[in-house]
Amino acid sequence: MLRRAFSPLTRLYRFWIAVVIGALIGFTVNAAVSEHLFVVEKGDTLSSYFNRLGLSNQVLLSMLSSSNKNVALNNLSIGRPLVIRLDQDKQLESLAYSITRDKLFKINKKGKRFVTTINETNKPKGLNSTTVTINKSLSYDAKKLNVSPAVINTIVRVFSWRINFKKDLRKGDKFIIVGDNTKNPVALIYKSRSKNVSFFSYIDEYGNVDYYDGSGLSVSHSFLPAPLKYERISSKFQKSRYHPILKVWKPHRAIDFKAKKGTPVFSTADGVIKQVKKGGSLGNVVYIQHGNDHLTVYAHLSKFARGLKANKKIEQGQTIGYVGSTGRSTGPHLHYELRYKGERKNPLKYNVMKHRTLSQRDLSLFKKRANFILKSL
């Protein structure tokens, strides 16, 4: 269905993307590296790509002046793919671009120097991808193929709203990882007997990197259904509950997840730390603000994650603390709240946020890029 949504590509375009991304197979693999694929549009320049990735003009000038060969990058050809890779510090690591059908242009950063090579290539490698076939579990089967833990975590984060990893996965299901073994692969595809789901990483006009489905809807701005791996729900969201310590009936507008002391607790969505507080009935508690209207609360923690403080940005899935029994508590568990404009909502039933959508210009570029990827597999 996704394939039908895109216009057909020429063989020449498929060739170019195979050349460029295939060449990246030989680069050094680092789980913290990020890989960004651009398809050249009218008016695009290398400077516009660098700006999107937060790379300075000084870096661009330094790279362009490092070799006379680099003049080829001053005029990019429409329709050709260009891949930029950043290291763990989000600095330029490498660039690959197809000058012509038979020439591949590569720049690698070596220390403070840039090294340029132009390779003749009549037999390009195909698009680099890894297929994980489920036999036991995603983690077990992926590790057997040397898929990094960072990539596995990204797969879980991206597919968590479409797939129940405990109930839906069956033997023979497949996860296709497109791109090198980096934290954020170019694309992630899940195939089973009943469904095919594809997500593609994309950097929008404001420099935000996210994963989107074929229609251009983001996935990372949906909240995860639970902020930890828990044993069971010990107390549901309810209008009236007999409090085990106060011995009175009162509302419980939260979910209590029973788990062992020390179990990591993570943020259910991207956000900003509003408050880190000790003491009181909630004990050690973290408040995270998500946009203007949503707030999540994580209480009774045994301790906070290192470096946690107010106004710090937090990513979905990032550890913020550990299960405990501080405050008014009868045993180790996590008290979790989700508030919309101050009103407490049931986290298990409330559709907390709408998906972020791409602008019209970005959507057009995104679909062309996704089309390149699918046709090159």
C-alpha positions in Angstrom: 0.0 0.0 0.0 2.8 2.4 0.9 4.6 1.6 -2.4 1.4 2.6 -4.4 1.4 6.0 -2.6 4.6 7.0 -4.2 5.3 7.6 -7.9 7.7 5.2 -9.6 11.4 5.9 -9.8 13.7 5.6 -12.7 16.4 3.0 -12.7 19.0 5.7 -12.8 17.7 7.2 -9.5 17.7 3.7 -7.9 21.2 3.3 -9.1 22.3 6.6 -7.4 20.9 5.8 -4.0 22.3 2.3 -4.1 25.8 3.8 -4.9 25.7 6.4 -2.2 24.3 4.4 0.7 26.1 1.2 -0.3 29.4 3.1 -0.1 28.7 3.8 3.5 29.0 0.2 4.4 32.8 0.6 4.6 32.6 3.4 7.1 33.4 2.9 10.7 30.3 1.8 12.7 29.5 3.6 15.9 26.3 3.3 17.7 26.3 7.0 18.5 26.7 8.0 14.9 23.6 9.5 13.1 23.1 9.1 9.4 21.1 11.7 7.3 20.0 11.1 3.7 19.0 14.0 1.5 17.6 13.9 -2.1 18.7 17.0 -3.9 15.8 19.4 -4.8 15.8 22.5 -6.9 17.5 25.3 -5.0 19.2 23.0 -2.5 22.8 23.7 -1.5 25.3 21.9 0.8 25.0 25.0 3.0 21.2 24.4 3.5 21.9 20.8 4.5 24.6 21.8 7.0 22.2 24.4 8.5 19.6 21.7 9.1 22.0 19.5 10.9 23.4 22.4 13.0 26.8 22.4 11.3 28.6 25.7 11.1 29.6 27.6 8.0 33.2 27.4 9.3 33.1 23.6 9.1 31.6 23.8 5.6 34.3 26.2 4.4 37.0 24.1 6.0 35.8 21.0 4.3 35.3 22.6 0.8 38.8 24.2 1.0 40.6 21.0 2.0 40.8 19.8 -1.6 40.5 21.1 -5.1 38.3 18.1 -5.8 35.6 19.4 -3.5 34.5 22.0 -6.0 32.2 19.3 -7.3 29.9 20.0 -4.3 29.2 23.6 -5.3 26.7 22.4 -7.9 24.5 19.5 -6.7 22.4 17.7 -9.3 18.7 17.5 -8.7 17.4 14.0 -7.8 20.7 12.6 -6.6 21.1 11.4 -3.0 23.7 12.8 -0.6 24.4 11.2 2.8 25.9 13.1 5.8 27.0 11.3 8.9 27.6 12.9 12.3 29.6 11.5 15.2 28.5 11.1 18.8 29.2 14.9 19.4 27.0 15.8 16.3 30.0 16.9 14.4 30.7 16.0 10.7 32.2 12.6 10.3 31.7 11.9 6.6 29.9 12.8 3.4 29.0 10.7 0.3 27.7 12.0 -3.0 27.3 10.5 -6.5 29.0 12.9 -8.9 28.0 10.9 -12.0 26.6 7.5 -12.7 30.1 6.0 -12.5 31.8 8.2 -9.9 31.3 8.2 -6.1 32.5 11.2 -4.2 33.4 10.7 -0.5 34.9 12.9 2.3 36.0 11.5 5.6 37.2 13.5 8.6 40.5 12.3 9.9 41.3 14.1 13.1 41.3 17.8 12.1 41.7 17.0 8.4 39.3 16.1 5.6 40.3 13.4 3.2 38.5 13.3 -0.2 38.3 10.3 -2.5 36.6 9.7 -5.8 35.9 6.1 -6.7 35.1 4.7 -10.1 32.3 2.3 -9.5 30.7 0.1 -12.2 29.3 -2.5 -9.8 27.8 -0.6 -6.8 26.7 -2.3 -3.6 23.0 -2.3 -2.9 21.3 -0.4 -0.1 22.8 -1.6 3.2 20.2 -3.3 5.4 19.9 -5.9 8.1 16.9 -8.2 8.5 16.2 -9.6 12.0 13.9 -12.6 11.8 12.2 -13.3 15.1 12.9 -16.8 16.6 13.1 -16.1 20.3 12.9 -12.3 20.9 13.8 -9.0 19.2 16.7 -8.4 21.6 18.1 -12.0 21.4 17.8 -12.3 17.6 19.1 -8.8 16.9 22.2 -9.2 19.1 23.0 -12.4 17.2 23.3 -10.3 14.1 25.5 -7.7 15.9 22.8 -5.1 15.9 23.8 -2.5 18.6 21.7 -2.0 21.7 21.1 1.6 20.6 19.4 0.4 17.4 17.3 -2.1 19.4 16.1 0.6 21.7 15.2 2.8 18.7 13.2 0.0 17.2 11.2 -0.5 20.5 10.7 3.3 20.8 9.5 3.8 17.2 7.2 0.8 17.0 5.8 0.8 20.6 2.5 2.4 19.6 1.9 0.0 16.7 3.2 -3.3 18.1 2.8 -4.9 21.5 6.2 -6.5 21.8 5.0 -9.0 24.4 1.8 -10.2 22.6 2.1 -9.3 18.9 5.5 -10.7 17.9 5.4 -14.2 16.3 8.2 -16.5 15.1 9.1 -15.6 11.6 8.2 -11.9 11.9 10.9 -9.6 10.5 12.4 -6.2 11.3 14.4 -4.6 8.4 17.0 -2.1 9.5 18.0 0.2 6.6 21.3 2.0 6.9 24.4 1.2 9.0 24.4 0.1 12.6 23.8 3.6 13.9 21.5 4.8 16.7 18.9 6.2 14.2 18.8 4.1 11.1 17.5 5.6 7.8 14.4 3.5 7.9 12.8 0.7 10.0 10.3 -1.8 8.6 8.3 -4.5 10.3 6.7 -7.4 8.4 4.4 -10.1 9.8 1.7 -12.2 8.3 -1.0 -9.6 9.2 0.8 -6.3 8.8 3.6 -4.3 7.3 4.7 -1.1 9.0 7.4 1.3 7.8 9.0 4.3 9.5 11.6 6.7 8.1 13.9 9.1 9.9 13.7 12.7 8.6 15.1 16.1 9.5 12.5 18.8 9.0 13.0 22.5 7.9 13.6 23.5 11.6 16.3 20.9 12.2 14.1 18.4 14.2 14.9 14.8 13.6 12.0 12.3 14.0 10.5 9.1 12.6 7.5 9.3 10.4 5.2 6.7 8.8 4.5 6.7 5.0 1.8 9.4 5.3 4.2 11.8 7.2 2.8 11.3 10.7 5.4 11.4 13.5 5.7 8.6 16.1 8.0 9.9 18.8 5.5 12.4 20.1 3.0 9.8 21.2 3.3 8.8 24.9 4.5 5.3 25.8 1.8 3.3 27.6 4.0 2.7 30.6 7.2 4.3 32.1 8.9 1.1 33.2 9.0 -2.7 33.0 6.5 -3.7 35.8 5.2 -6.8 37.4 1.6 -5.8 37.6 -0.7 -2.8 38.1 -1.3 -2.7 41.8 -3.8 0.2 41.8 -5.9 1.4 38.9 -7.1 4.9 38.0 -10.4 5.2 39.9 -12.8 7.6 41.5 -12.7 6.0 44.9 -10.1 3.8 46.5 -9.6 2.7 50.2 -6.2 4.3 51.1 -4.0 1.6 52.8 -2.3 4.1 55.0 -4.8 6.9 55.6 -7.6 4.3 56.0 -10.1 6.5 54.1 -11.9 6.3 50.8 -10.5 8.9 48.3 -9.9 9.2 44.5 -6.8 7.6 43.0 -6.2 9.5 39.8 -3.0 7.7 38.8 -1.7 4.3 37.9 0.5 2.4 40.5 2.9 0.0 38.8 4.4 -2.7 41.1 8.0 -3.4 40.4 11.2 -4.3 42.2 13.1 -1.6 44.0 15.8 -0.1 41.7 13.8 -0.9 38.5 14.7 2.0 36.0 11.9 4.5 35.4 11.9 6.4 32.0 10.0 9.3 30.6 7.0 8.3 28.5 7.6 11.2 26.0 10.0 14.0 25.0 9.8 16.9 27.4 11.4 19.2 29.9 12.0 18.6 33.6 9.6 21.0 35.5 10.6 19.9 39.0 12.7 17.4 40.9 11.4 17.2 44.5 12.1 15.3 47.7 9.8 14.7 50.6 6.0 14.9 51.1 3.5 12.2 50.4 4.9 11.4 47.0 8.4 11.0 48.3 11.1 11.5 45.6 9.1 12.7 42.6 9.8 14.1 39.1 7.5 16.3 37.1 8.0 16.5 33.3 6.3 19.1 31.1 5.4 18.0 27.5 4.5 20.9 25.3 2.1 23.5 26.8 -0.7 21.2 28.1 0.6 17.9 29.3 2.5 16.9 32.4 3.6 13.5 33.7 4.4 12.7 37.3 6.7 9.9 38.6 6.6 9.4 42.4 8.0 7.3 45.3 11.4 6.9 43.5 14.3 5.4 45.5 16.6 7.8 43.8 16.9 10.1 40.7 19.0 9.6 37.6 22.4 11.3 37.6 22.3 14.9 36.4 18.5 15.3 36.7 17.5 18.9 37.3 14.8 21.5 36.4 14.7 22.8 32.8 16.7 19.9 31.4 15.4 18.4 28.2 14.4 14.7 28.4 13.9 12.3 25.5 11.3 9.6 25.3 12.6 6.5 27.0 15.4 8.3 28.9 15.9 7.0 32.5 14.8 9.6 35.1 14.9 7.6 38.3 14.5 4.2 40.0 11.5 2.5 41.7 11.4 2.9 45.4 9.0 3.3 48.3 9.7 6.9 49.5 6.9 9.1 50.9 3.5 7.7 51.8 3.9 4.2 50.4 3.5 0.6 51.6 6.0 -1.0 49.3 8.1 -0.5 46.1 6.0 0.8 43.2 5.8 3.7 40.8 2.9 6.2 41.1 2.4 7.6 37.6 0.2 10.5 36.7 -0.7 12.1 33.3 -2.3 15.6 33.4 -3.9 17.6 30.7 -4.2 21.3 31.5 -4.0 20.3 35.2 -6.7 17.6 35.0 -5.6 14.1 35.8 -6.3 11.6 33.0 -6.2 7.8 32.9 -2.8 7.1 31.1 -4.0 3.7 29.9 -7.0 5.2 28.1 -6.3 8.8 27.2 -4.9 9.6 23.7 -2.5 12.1 25.1 -1.2 13.9 22.0 -1.8 14.3 18.3 1.0 13.2 16.0 3.2 15.9 14.6 2.9 16.4 10.9 5.4 17.6 8.3 4.9 20.9 6.5 3.7 20.6 2.9 7.2 21.2 1.5 8.8 18.8 3.9 6.1 16.2 3.2 6.9 16.3 -0.5 10.6 15.9 0.2 10.0 13.1 2.7 7.9 11.0 0.3 10.5 11.3 -2.4 13.2 10.2 0.1 11.0 7.3 1.4 10.4 6.3 -2.2 14.1 6.1 -2.8 14.6 3.9 0.2 11.8 1.4 -0.6 12.7 1.1 -4.3 16.4 0.4 -3.4 15.7 -2.5 -1.1 
